[in-house]
Amino acid sequence: MRKTLLLTAMLVSACLYSFAQKVNYPHVGIMDSPGSLITKIETDKQYTIVSFEQYALSDSSWMVLNKEIYIQTDVSNKHYEFVKAEGIAIEPETKTIITKAGNKHTFKIYFKKIPSTAKLIDIIEHAGKRSDGITFFNFYDIDLTRSNAVEERVKVTEVVLAPPPVKEQFNIAEPNGFTSMMSAMGPMYSSLIKSMLDAQLSFYKQPGKLAEVAKLHKQYFDALVKEGFSYDQAIKIITSSPLIQMTGASGK
């Protein structure tokens, strides 16, 4: 009698499992549809039903479903076709519009019933991507044995880009205001000048560069003398106003 009851319970459990599989927020490996979230997949006696939440990424977002959408499982290459949908327009019907960015729209898609032994499925509306930016309800490696935590649900927030806050304001009109400002900016300019000097030194270290500079200054000196300047005057002009100045030189 006990064995009979146990066998009956096992059969009932098997039947219930085969007729009513359900997973909430299944883990999805890859998806092509931004703002989409699969909230539930359940299989009853007739259908496999996939529930979605779609979040608008911009105002007046639209969506429409292609009846060619299907499920493929890890059991075989068989396609489990679309049966019907609730809450979303079907091509070539008028598109479903979500008026405001961040708003949520829910809908369901009914497919032919998948095997109870399926562990991984793909939902494919149209394989591949389009160049015009239109995306499809393509979801790959959906794990029917693994649920995401509710906290991992899609969150759409408004992002505002702004410059970083100024840590300290200086009023030049106030006593010592200009000095304080220059003191704060000093390290920045020191770093900038050092970088420029390092770059110039690296340039002059290249083979032949110093010889080119020397020839240029010799031509400069000769031109000054030719124009009537004395040797001493030409030297002073070259040293006070060289053709090529090193960054950080006073120039005086």
PEQUI-V371750 format. One record per residue. RES is the residue in one letter. D_FIRST is the distance of its C-alpha to the first C-alpha in Angstrom with 2 decimals. Layout:
RES	D_FIRST
RES	D_FIRST
This chain:
M	0.00
R	3.81
K	5.45
T	5.09
L	6.34
L	8.68
L	9.94
T	10.61
A	12.43
M	14.38
L	15.46
V	16.58
S	18.44
A	20.06
C	21.20
L	22.60
Y	24.36
S	25.86
F	27.03
A	28.31
Q	29.88
K	32.56
V	35.06
N	37.84
Y	41.27
P	40.39
H	42.72
V	45.42
G	47.41
I	50.46
M	51.53
D	54.72
S	54.68
P	56.24
G	55.02
S	51.67
L	48.31
I	44.83
T	42.86
K	39.51
I	37.80
E	34.72
T	32.99
D	31.33
K	30.32
Q	34.00
Y	36.18
T	36.83
I	38.91
V	41.36
S	42.97
F	46.42
E	49.01
Q	52.56
Y	55.29
A	58.91
L	61.10
S	64.26
D	65.49
S	64.89
S	62.22
W	60.71
M	57.71
V	56.63
L	53.68
N	54.06
K	51.61
E	51.55
I	49.30
Y	46.07
I	43.21
Q	42.88
T	39.91
D	39.48
V	37.15
S	40.00
N	43.49
K	42.31
H	43.76
Y	41.70
E	44.42
F	45.48
V	44.26
K	45.85
A	46.96
E	47.41
G	50.29
I	52.43
A	55.12
I	54.57
E	57.49
P	60.00
E	59.40
T	61.30
K	60.23
T	58.15
I	60.51
I	59.80
T	63.05
K	63.19
A	62.50
G	59.45
N	57.78
K	54.18
H	52.81
T	49.14
F	47.84
K	44.82
I	44.59
Y	41.91
F	41.20
K	39.10
K	35.58
I	35.42
P	32.60
S	29.83
T	30.72
A	34.25
K	35.34
L	39.09
I	40.96
D	44.59
I	45.90
I	49.25
E	51.69
H	54.63
A	54.80
G	57.93
K	60.38
R	63.40
S	66.86
D	67.46
G	64.93
I	62.36
T	58.82
F	55.55
F	51.94
N	51.05
F	48.30
Y	47.30
D	44.51
I	42.36
D	39.48
L	36.23
T	34.65
R	37.49
S	38.80
N	42.27
A	42.91
V	44.23
E	47.50
E	48.13
R	48.59
V	51.90
K	54.76
V	58.04
T	61.01
E	64.71
V	66.66
V	70.30
L	72.51
A	75.25
P	77.72
P	76.91
P	78.30
V	81.75
K	81.48
E	85.00
Q	87.75
F	91.42
N	94.24
I	97.35
A	99.55
E	98.50
P	100.34
N	99.02
G	96.65
F	97.96
T	97.96
S	94.35
M	93.33
M	95.15
S	93.70
A	90.18
M	90.98
G	92.82
P	89.90
M	88.80
Y	92.29
S	92.69
S	89.53
L	90.71
I	94.15
K	92.75
S	90.56
M	93.57
L	95.77
D	93.20
A	93.02
Q	96.83
L	97.14
S	94.63
F	96.66
Y	99.97
K	98.49
Q	98.05
P	100.63
G	103.90
K	103.11
L	105.56
A	108.29
E	107.73
V	108.01
A	111.18
K	112.78
L	111.96
H	113.59
K	116.60
Q	117.07
Y	116.74
F	119.40
D	121.76
A	121.42
L	122.32
V	125.38
K	126.42
E	126.34
G	128.84
F	126.78
S	128.01
Y	125.88
D	125.07
Q	124.20
A	121.94
I	120.10
K	119.58
I	118.24
I	115.79
T	114.56
S	114.26
S	112.82
P	111.15
L	109.80
I	106.40
Q	105.27
M	102.59
T	100.04
G	100.80
A	104.54
S	106.76
G	109.20
K	112.09
